[in-house]
Amino acid sequence: MKKKSCLALAMLLCLLQVVTVFAVVPASAASDVARSYQIAKSTVAPTLDGAVDDVWANYNWSESFVLAKSVAGDFTNENLKAKFKALWVPDAADETKITLYYLVEVAGDVTLHDVDGMKVCLDDGLNWWPGIIRVGSDVTSMDVPSGAGGTYSYAIKTARTTDHTTSKYTVEFSRQVVKSDKIKMDVFIQEGKGWSAYAVYSWNGMVTGGASDAPTGIGLIVETADKVDTSGDVILENDNKVVGSLTTDGEGKVTLPDCEVVGTMVGWKDAAGKVYPVGGTYTVSGTEKVTLTAVSVDFTVLKGASALIEKPSALRFEVSADAADFTALGLTVQETGAVMVETSLLTTAVLEDSQITVAELDAAQIAYNKTVFTEKSDNNIYYVLKENITDVSASYSVSAYVTVQYADGTVKTLVNQYDADDHARSVKAVSEMAYADRVNVRSTSDGKTYAFKASKDYAVGDYTTFSYSPYTKEQLDLLAEYKK
């Protein structure tokens, strides 16, 4: 299972008539999978006219963009597709600098809505926004903020059909940067009607491109891109891109490998729609090449946790899980749930494969709590609780699992990829973040109301006089005690 989570603030939960509040650290279901893309060198710079020059044929498309945020309710446009290519050209006058070039393609049915904006974000601290694309009114224009700085260029080319179903828009960007081995980046588009945002689709889950939403995708600056071997009998594709091939043994069989995906890797699907598990066997009949496609679902422990502002305290983790995603692939879900274990008990042997499984914990005789999800939750978000915590410094880790049966009868338990930074928390760590959660004006943001004025005695960071907090002074006193 690959992790899928992103930075966002969840809503406070007040219980009963007493002051029982969960202090919240970031948790959300958008993508934070740290995708990578090899940005290879070119001796020829593309012409920035929005058209696809011959030079682009030598470079690979990225994986398709994913829905990062639904702004207007649950709006999605399943027909909208986006992807990009990138390359770099050395600077003739300064060997320490290079120019990055991006070619972004947006295609699909945009009959009802416009592609409102497109953005390329890099980790140089520049909110690089070369453009607003007004597709719905057949107008294309670019808008760069005055404070962007640096050297950049851009161009747009549109190809529109009468019914819009095969409309395609290509945009080219370039920017000069300091040469390094890698650069953090993301590329995303915003769909809406007029100037109102409906949804954001991005390559690596980015939503705003603001200071608090830094890019996490990796652009690997390389001299020559790796070539994919396609000589085998079975071609492997992931997100419309060939990622490798396999050669059959004497019986026409291959063993199916793992693959980096967005979400949870379920297995490989053949032309008949049958899904086979990772590590399983696939048999090729005949002499023609067979193509298998990686399939995945959104099933993961969300980033962060919440702490109960009460003595004794509690921790609450969230898991995003929808059994319908598995059944749509022809799988039978036998059980979904999560295990929670004290982080200090985890051994090197357990964490060697970056997963925490019940079998590993049992073999190592490590105590854990198991939560089986039995009822469908709102928005397919399930809570995992650790109650009556008196040691606020104790860290707890959570791992989600789902046991499924494949069409060929294979039963397998899929487990999320464990990351201690995302999936382990203590009450103390949560309290530190909650105490520092301030704004300088009374407001509501991300479902939380910053209504309580905190005086200089509760100062944090630059707020030396007063600030506004989602928590009362009594709650701040307890958070301050927990974070010591």
N, C-alpha and C positions, 0 to 999 in steps of 0.2 A: 504494500500500500504506500502511496506517495502522499506526502502531506499536502493539505490544501487549506490554507488559512491566511488571514490578512489583518492589518491593523484597523480597528474601528471600535468605538466605545458603545457598549451595550446599555440597556436601560436599567435603572435601579429597581429593585424589587422590595417593596415594603410589605411586611406580613402582620396580620392581626392588628391589635390596638397598641402593641408595645413598640418600642423603638428597635425594630429588628430589620436591619438593612444589610443587603449584600453590597459591599464595596467592590467596584468592578474594575478589572484591568481589561485591556483590549481582547475582544473575541468576535469573530465574524466568519462567514463562510466563503468569502471571496478568495481568489487564488494568490498564493505566495509560494510557488513551487520552485523558484529560482531556476527557471529555464535558462539554457545557454544557447548561443548561436555563434558559430565561427565566422568572424568578419575577416575575410581573406584579402590579400593585397591584389591590386590591379595596377598595371602600368598605363592604363588608359582610363581617363575620367569620363563618366557618362555625361552626355549633354543634358542639362537640366531643362527639359521641355515637357516632362510628364509622360513622354513616350518610352517604350521599352527598347532601348538600344541593344545592339548585338552583344555588347560587352556583358549585359546582365545574364545572358544564356549560360555563362560559366559559373554562376553562383546559385546556391540552393535557396528555395523558399523556406521560410520559417514555418513552425507549426501554426495552425489556424488560431485566431484570437478566440478568447473565451469571454462569456458574460461575467464582468467583474462587479457590476452593481446595477440593480434595477431601481431607477430613480422614481419613476411614476408607477407606484403599485407593483404589480408583478409583470410589467411589460417585458416581452422578449420578442425578437424577430429572428426566428429560426432560419429564415432564408438568407439572412445577411451573412456574408463570409468576408473575412479579411486576413491578409498575410503580408509579409514583407521579405525583401532581400536587402543585404547590406554588403558593402565592400569598402576598402580604404585605399587611398592614393598618397604616396609620400610627398612631403613638402619639398620642393626643389631648393628653396632658400634656407630652410631650417630643418635639420634632420631630427630634431626633437619633437616635431609636430607632424601630424597627418590630417587628412581631410576624410571624414566619414561620409558615405553616401548611402541613403536609404531609398528604396523603391517600395511603396506601399500600394497594395491593390485591394479595393473594396468592391464586392460584386453581390448581386442578388436582387430580390424584389424589394424595392423601396417606394412602392406606390403611395403609401399613406404617410410616410415620414421622410424627413431629410436626414442626411448624414451631416450633423451640425458642426462637428469639429474633429480635428485630427491632431495628435500631439506626439512628438518624440522627446522623451525625457532622458537626460544623462546625469551622471553623478557629479558633475562639475559645479553643482549648485545653481545652474541657470534653468529657470523654468522655461524651457525651450518650446514655444508654441508658435511654429510657423504656420498656423492657419486655421481659419474657419472655412469650411466648404459648404456652400449653400446649394445643395443638389436639387431640392424640391422645386425651386423657382428657376432652374436652369442657369443659375448664376454661380460662378466660381470665383472666389476672392481669397486673399490671404491677409492675415492680420497678425503682426508681430509686436509684442509689448515693447514699449520704449526702453525698459530696463533690461532687455534680454542680453545685450552686449555680444561680443564675439563676432565671428565671421560665419554667415549662413546664407544659403540660397534655397529656392524652392520653385516648383512648377507643378501645374495640375493639367491632366488631360482626361476628358470624359468621353464615354461612348454610351449613348442612351438609346433605348428602344422605346417604341410607342407604348407598349404595355409595361415597361420598366422591368420585366422579369429577368432580362439578361443584361441589365445595365451594369456598367463597370467603370470604376474611377481609379486612375493611377496617379499617385502623387510622388514626386521626388524631392528629397531634402538633402542638403549637404551641410556639414559643420566642421570647422577646424578645431582639433583638440590636441592636447599633449599626448604623445605616443606612450603607451603602456602595454602591459601584457593583457589586461582586461579592463573593461569599463562597465559599470552598472548602468542598465538602461531599461526602458520599456517603450512600447509604441502602442497607442490606443486611439480609438475613435469614440465619439459621443453621438448617439442617435437621438433625434428629437423631432419636434414639429415647430417650425419657426425657430425661435431661440430657446425654447424650453427643452431641457434634457429629459429623455425618457429612459435611456439605458446607456451604460458604458461597456464597451467590449475592448479587451486589451490582450496583448501577447502574454503578459506575465501577471495580470491581476491588478495592475495599477488603476486607481479610480480618479484621482484629481491631478496628480502631478505637483501638488503643493508641498510645502516644507515638511509637513507631517506625514507625507505619503511618498517617501523616497523610492526610486526604482530598485528592484531586487533582482531583475533578470541580468544575466551576464553576457556581455559581448566579448568573445575571446579574440584578441587581435593576433592573427596568425599570418605567416608568409604564404602558405598554401593550404587550402581546405582539405580535410580528410576525404578520401574517395570511398564510396560505399561499394562493397563487393556484391555484385549481382550475378555471379556465375553459378550459384547453386540451383538446386531443383525446386526450392521453396523460397519465394520472395517475401520478405517481411516489410509491411508498411505500417507507419504510425502517423496519424493525422495527415493523410494524403502525401506522405513523404516516405520514400524507400529508405529503410534503416539497416538493411542487411539481407543475407540469404543463408540458406542451410542446404547441405548436401546429404542426400539419403544414404542409409547404410545398405547392405546387401538385400535386406527385406523391404526396402522402400520406406523406411521409417526415419523420422527425425525427432529430436527432443527439443521442446519449445522453451526458449529462453525468457528471461525477465526483460522488461523494457521500461524506460523512463516515460511516464505519462502524466497527464494532469488528472489528479484524483487517485482512485484505487485501481491498480492493474488487476483486471479480472482474468484475462487470457487472450487467446487469438481466435478470430472468427474466419471461417472459410466462406467460399462463394455460396454455399447452401445455407449460411446463417448459423451454423453450429459452432459453439464456442468451446475451445479446448483449454485446459488450465496450463499455467506456467509449470514447467517440469514434467508435463505430460507428453504422451507420444502421439504423433500425427503420422498417418500412413498415406503415401502418395500412390495413387493408382493411375496407370497410363504413363505416357512419356512427356506430356505437356507440363510446363512450369505451373506451379500452384502459387497463388498469392494469399497470404494470411494477413489479417488486419488486427492490430492491437485494439482492444476494447477496455474501457475503464468506466468507473462511476464515481460520483461524489459521495465518499464515505470516509469521514475523518474526525479526529479530535480537533476542535477549534483551538486557536492560539490563546493562551492565557487561562485565567481562572478568576472566580469571584470569592471574596471572603466575607463571612458573616460578622457584622459589627455588633458583637454581643459576647458575653462570657458564659460558658466556653464558646469558642468560635467554631466555624466550619468552613470548608472549601467546597466550591461547586465548579466542576468542569462541564463543558458542553460537547456533545457529539452530534455531527450531522449525518443522518442515515435515512435512506428511503429504500425499503425493500422492493418497491416497484421498479427501481432502476435495474435490479438484478433479474427480476422475473421477466422484464422486457427483453432480456438477452437469452431467455429460455432456461434460466437457472431456478432452482427451488431453494428458497431461503429457509434454513432449518433453525438458525438462532442468530440474533445480533445482540451485542452487549459491549461491555468494557471492563477492564481490570484496573484496580488502583493499588499501588504499592508504595511503601515509604522509599523515597529515592536512595537513601543511604544504604539500603539493603541490596540494591542492584549490583551485580557483580560484572566484571569485565566479560566473562563468558556469556552472560545473558545479553549484554549489549553489543556483542561482537558483530552481530548481523543487523544492528540498528533496529531491532524489533523486540518487543516484550510479549512473549506468548505464555499461555497457561502451562503448556508442556515444559517450557524452560524453567518457569518458576517452581513447578512441582519437582522437577529433577534436582533443582538446587535447594529445595526445601525452604523456599522464601515465602513468608506469609503474605497474602494479598486479599483484597475484597473484590468480589465479582458481582457486577450488575447486569442482569439480563433484561433487555428492553422487551416488554410484553404488550404495551399499549401504544398505539400511534400517537405521536405528540404533535403539537402545533408546529407547522413549518418544518416537520421532520427533525427537530432539535430535541435531543434527549439530555437530561441532567444526570450527572454522576456526583454523588455527595460523599464527603468525609466529615462526619459530625463529631461534636464533643472534643475538639482539639484544644488541648491546654498548652502544648509546646508550640508556640507560634513560629519558632524558627525551623520546625521540622518540615521538610519538603516532601511532597507527594507527587507521584508520576501516574499518568493515565494512558492506557493503550486501548484502542477500539478494535473489535473483531467482528467478522461475520462468517458463519459457516454455511456453505452453499453446496448443492448437488448439481453437477453438470449433466448435460443431456446424455453423455456416455456412461453415467452412473458414478463417476468420480466424485467423492466428497472431499472438500478442502476448506480449511479455515484461513481466511485472508485477514491480515493484520496490518494496521497502519505503520508507516515509517516513523520511528520514535525520534524526537529531537528534544533534548532536555531544555533548551531555551524556550521552546513552544509548549511543551507538554508536561512540565514540572513546575510547581509553585508552592510557596509557603504562605501562611497568613501574614507573616512579617513582610514578605516581598510585595504582596498585594496591597498591604496597608501603606507601604512607602509610596506606591504609585497613586493610590487613592488620596492620600493626604496632599500630594503635590498637584492634584487635578484641580486647577484654578483658572479663572478668567478675570479680566479686569472690568467687565460690565455684567450686570445682571442679564442672563439670557438663557435660552434653551438650545441645546446642541446635541445631536446624535441621541435623542430620546431622553436626555438628562436635563434637569432644570438647575441652573446655577443660581439659586435663590438666596442662599445664606451668606451674609456678609461676615467675612473673617477679618478680625482686627489685626494690628501689627503683632500682637502676641501669637498669632497663628501664621506668621509670615513664612513664605517659601519662595525661593528663587528671587526674581526681581520684584516681587510683591512685598515691599518693605513697609508699606503703610496699611493697606487693606486689599482684599480680593474677595471674589465670590466663589463659593464652593457648593457642591451638591449635598453637603453634609452639614448638620447642625454643629454648634460648638461642642456639645456633649459627645457627638460621634467623632469629631476631630480629636477630642481629648483621648478617646479610646484608641483611635488610629495612631496617634502619637505614642501612646504607651506600647502598642503592638510593634511599631517600627523601630523602637530603640535597639 
